[in-house]
């Protein structure tokens, strides 16, 4: 069911050989996303409506915005067990992101006062995906940290159904988390509307949240063009599992299936030195997939991007995991905490037999909006500090300025920028 990649005895860089969504798929999505961005930038709400009809099958009747009272009604009408679960998840997410607030500081050095102040963003756009399902958990994961940071206004976009309705669970979560505005817009057109602004959708300083390959590529383009800030590229989901003979093959199989049920383009990778575990996991997968509600989707993901990397030992497994740089990495080994500390590249690490990714998807505390496609090599998941602008503080007096004047003079001369030197000298002449 999973493609075997035998890496035993091969310690070369394997990043290009590990399963990923095809580059052709990504390139096609990028071109489509660019066209949608350009259209919305040029025609505003009309472009949004055009793409909403094309991709979501809704004509926009009744307007793009959801009334606040409708979200409040959805929360009030929520089934008690789901409301309790949302409230508990929100509390856990809030606690974690409060601990992760960035620290303002100022300190004196040689008469100068230096430091960093963090100012919350004025307006943030959050994207909550739809399509194959409704994700109230993503509402909590994006809106709650923004509120913890003190963002002035949170704008939420999520795809409508063909009848123009938004999932009641998403509306309820938006009311619970404190979103200010809710728009019935999906896909790259939602990202474009929040980034450029339209008559209906206010321009946002930053756009965050996960999405499909089109949403992800739209965010990449906007960031590269300097239109707005984004969080990490958070595209189609992926999991890697480092496991040895101590792992329960049923748990490993269940976790691979849990990620694959998200999307046919989901990537699932088992990394292990144990051929016996591979055999046991493959056997367990048959039963897990056959009884899964989304079996066709899971089989497509396994056939396209499902793999097993057979390695020499756990050191080799960690090296392969770092090369893959998974969005989610589970460590199911003997002495799992020690093995996990050696991992350098992952969006989030789930340590030990009782820490499945699904816990992190909903309520563990850390954000589930995480870098995908290998970008965990150089960036992390959505964090409280993503909703702040860090501003450096520089305050010198005459004495501390004089102390560094020679440094400015030497470097200014080396760079042929005499006016830089003059800007210091004129202050010391008075």
N, C-alpha and C positions, 0 to 999 in steps of 0.2 A: 504493500500500500504506500510506503514511503520509499523514495529513491535512496539507495545506499551509496555513500561516498566513503570509500575506504582510504583513510589518511594515515594509517599505521606506517611508521617509518618515514613519513613525509612531513618535515617541519617547515617547509617553504610557506610563504604567504599564500593563504587560500581564499582571501576575501573575494576574489573574482570567480571562484568555483562554487560558492555556497548559494543556496536558492534565494532568489529574489523575483519580484515581478519584472517582466521583460522591459528592457529599455525602450523597445518600440512602443509598448503600451504607454509608458511615461511620456515619450516624445509626442505621441498623438494627443494625449490629454493636455499637454502643455500648449500645443497649438490651438486646441479648442478653447482652453481657458483664456489665452491671450485674446482671441476673437471676442469672447464674451466680455472680458474686461474693457476692451476698446469700445464695444457697443454701449455698455452701460455708462462709461465715462462720457460718451458723446450724446446719448439720448436719455439718460436718467431713468425715471420711472417707466417710460415707454419701453426702454430696453429690458428692464427688469420684468415687465409684464410679458414681453415677447418671449423671453426665455422661460418664464414660469409656465406659459401655455405649452411651449415645446417640450419641456422636460418633466413637468409635474401634471400637465393636463388640466390645469385650472385657469379659468378666464379672468380671474382677479375680481369677480363680482363681490361687492361689499368692502373693497379696499384691502390694502396690504397689512394694515395694523390691527392687532388684536386689542380689544378694549380691556383696560385693567380690571373692570368688574367681571369680565369673563374668566380671567385667570384666577381671580379671587373665588369665584363660584366653583371653578374646577377643584381648587384646594379644599373648599368647604364640603364638596361632594365626594371627596376621595374615600375609597374603601379604608376602614380604620387600620388594618394591618399594613397596607401600603403607606398610609400617612405616617404611621409610627416608624416604619422602616426608613422613610425619607428623612424624618426628623432626626433619627439616630445617626444616619449617615452624614447629614449636614453638620451635626454637632461634632462628629469625629473629624470631618474634613476641616471644619472651622478651627478646632483645637490644633491640628497639625500645622495649618498655615499661619496661625498666630505664633506658634513657636518659631516659624521660619521667617518672621518679619525681619527685614534688613535693619541693621543697627546704625543710627546716626552717631557720629563721633566728631569731636574736635580735640586737638591737642596742641600744646605749645612746644615749639622747637627753635632754639636760638632766637627767641624773641618774636617769632612769627606764629600765627595761629592758623592751623591747617585742619581740614576735616572734610567730611562728606555728609550732606543732608539729602534725605530721600523724600521726594514730593510725589503724592499719588497722581496718576494720570487723570485728566479731566473727563475724557469719555472713552470707553472701551466697547468694542463690538465683540460679542461672543457668538460662535457658530455651533449649533447643535444639530448633528446629522439626523437624517430620517431615512426614508426609502425602505430598506428591509426591516426596519424596526423603529421603535421610539426609545429615546435614551434620556430619561429624566436624570440618570446619574451624571450625564455630561453637563446638564444644567447646573447641578450642584457643584461639580468640579471646576466650572468656569466662573459662575456668578459669586459663589461664596468667597473664594480668595480675593476677588475684586472688591467685595464689600469689606473684607478684613483689611485690605490695603487702604480703604477710604476713597476709592474712585468716585467721582462726582456723579457720573451717569453711566449705566450699563444698558447697552442695546443688544437684544437677543434676536437672532434670525434662525428660523428652522423651517424645513420644507412643509408645504401644505399637502393634504391629500387631494384627490381629483375633485372633491366637493369643497375644497378650500378650508376644510377644518384642520386644526392642529390637535395632535394627541392631547387628551385631557391630562394625562400623567405629566407631559412636558409643561403644560400651562400651570398645573399645580406646583410643580417643582420651581418654576419661574417665580410664582407668587411667594412660595416659601423662602426662596433664596434671596429675593429682593431685586429682581430685574426691573428696570424702570420702563422699558418699552419692549414690546414683543412684535416682531414682524413675520408674516407668513411668506418667507422667501427662502429658497434652498439653493444649493450648488454654488458654482463660481459666481453667479449673478448676485447672490447674497453677499459674498465676500467683496465683490466690486462695489455694491451699494454702500456698504459700511466704510469702505476705504475712500471712495471718491465723494460720497454724499449725493443724495438726490433730493427732490422736493419733499419726499416722505421720510427718507432715512437720513439721519444726521451723520455728518462725516466724523469718523472715529480716529483717535490717535493711534490705536492699536487694534488688531483683529486677532483673536485667539480661538482655539478650539480645534478638535479633530474633524476629519471629513474624508471623503473619497479622494481618488487620485486627481480629479478635476479641482476640487477645493484646495488640495494641497499644492498643486501647481499654481493656482491663482495666487495663493499666499506667497509662494516663492517669488513670483514675478513682481508682485507689489512691493515686497521687501527689497528686491534688487533694484527696482525703479525709485526707491526712496519715497513711496507714496504714504506708507504707514508702517508702523512696527508690527511684527508678528511674534508669536511664540515659536517653539521648535517646529520644523516640518513634521506634522502629525497626520500621516496618511493611513493607508490600509494597514491593519494590525498585524503583529508578528510576535512569535514567542520562540525562545530557545530554552532548552532544558539540559543542564549538565546533570548526568545521573550515573551512578555506579551500581554494583550488585546489591547494595543495600536498599535501593529504591523499590517501591511497590510498582510493578508494571501496570497495574490497573489505574493507579493515580497518574502515572506518566501519560498513559493513553487518554485518560479523561481530560487532562489538561491540554493535550494536543488537539483533541476534538473541540474543546471549549473555545479555543482561539479560531479554529477553522470554521466554526459555525457563523462567525461574523461575516465572512465575505469569500467568494471563490478565489480572490486574489490574496487572501491571508497567507502568511508564510509561517510554517511550523517546522522547527529543527530540533532533533534530539542529538545531543553530543555525548558520547559514552565510550569508555574503553572496554565495555562488556558486550561481546557478541551474544552471550546468553540473554542479557537484558533486551537486546534488539529483538531477538526471537520471541521473547515473552510479551513485549510491547506490541509487536505486530499481531500476535494472537489475540491480545486484549482489544486491539483496535477494531477487529472484525465485529465483535459483539457490540462495542460502543457505537460504531458507525451504523450498523444495521438497525439499531433501536433508536437512533437520533431522529428528532423531528426534522432537522435540516440536512438529512443524509446526502442529498444531491450536491448541496453547496459544499459540504465537508469533503466529499470525494473529489470535487473539482479543485479545491484548495490543495489537498494532498497530492493530486496528480500534477498540479502545476508548480507548486512551491513547497511541497512536503519533502523532508529529507532526514536522513540519519548520517551523521559524521562519526565514523568509527575511528577512535584515536588510540594512542599508545597508553596514556595514563591521564590522571587528572590535571597535571601541569599542562599537558598537551591540550586537554579539553578547555582549560582557561584561555590558552592562546587562541584557540579556534573561536571561542565565544567573544573574545576581544576583537578578532578580525571581523566577526559577523556584526558586533555592536547592536544587539537586539533591543527592541523597544521594551520587551519584558524578558527577563532572564530568571529562570528558576534554578535553584541548586538543591538537588535531592541526592545527597551523598553522605557517607560517613563524615563526621566533623564538618558539617555543611557551613557553619559560620566562618571557620578558618578558610575554607575553600572560597567562600564568597568574598572575603576581604581581598583576595588576590585579583578579582575582576576589576578592570579599569574602564571598560566601555559598555554601558547598558543604561537604558532609560530608568529602569527600576529593577532591583534585585529582590527576589522572593526566596527566603532562606529556610530550608528545612522542609520536612514532609507535610507540615500543617499550614503552609503559607502559599496557597494557590493564587494564580493571577486573578481569578474571579473575585477573590476577596479585595484585591487592589482595585478592580474595576468598579466596585461599589462603595466600599466603606472602610478600608483599612486606615485611610487618612491621607497618605501622599496622593498627589494628583494622578489621574489616569490619562491625562493628555501628555503623551510622551513622544520623543523623537523616533522616527521610523526610517527605514531605507538605509541604515548604516550611519545616520547622522548622530547617533549617540556616541560616536567617536569624538565629537567636538562640542556637543551641546546637551543640555538636560531637559527635563520635562517642565511643564508649566509650574511656576513657583510664585510665592507671594511677591518677590521682588520684580517679577515681570510686570507688575502693575504700578511700579514706581519709576521715576526718573531720578537717578543719582546725580546730585549737583555738588561739585567740588567747592570747598570754601578756602579762599586764599586771603590772608590779612597780614601784611607786613607793616612794621613801623620803620622810621628812618634808620635806626640802628641795624635792624635785620636786613633792610634793603642794601645798606652799605656793605654788609657782610658778604653778600652774594654779587655785588656789582662787578667784581673782577671776573666772575664766571660768565655773566652776561656779555661783558666786553670781549672775552676770549672767544666764546662761541659765536657771537654776532660778527666778529671779524672773520672767523673761519667760514661763515656762511654768506659773507658779503651783504650784511643787513645792518648798515650803520645806524639807521633810524631806530632800530631796536635798542642799540647801545645808548643813543641819545635820550630815549624815553626814560632810562634809568638815571643818566647823568644830570638831566635837567632838574630832577628831584633832589639830587645831592648838592646842587649848586646853591639852593635857596637857604 
